[in-house]
Amino acid sequence: MNGGLQPWQVVREEENGSRYRIGHCATRAEAQRLIQRLRLGGSPESAEGAARYLVERVELRRASTAGARHNRV
């Protein structure tokens, strides 16, 4: 595995444009299952479409080597 990296995130987006990260997942399928669970146990507001859930890929950044000090042995 990738050392515990979870490159997929679930985001809740409100009608007014506010966005909230709900969770991170290892796979897209896992993120979609999380959304299904959230919808099944959802509140009346979510049933009316007041919010929607999105799956987004998280860009994994590598540590920048610019300006970094390396100790060579």
Protein Blocks (a to p, Z undefined) as FASTA:
>chain_A
ZZhpafbccddddfkopacdfbdcfbfklmmmmmmmmmmmpcfklmnopaccdddddddd
dddfehpacddZZ
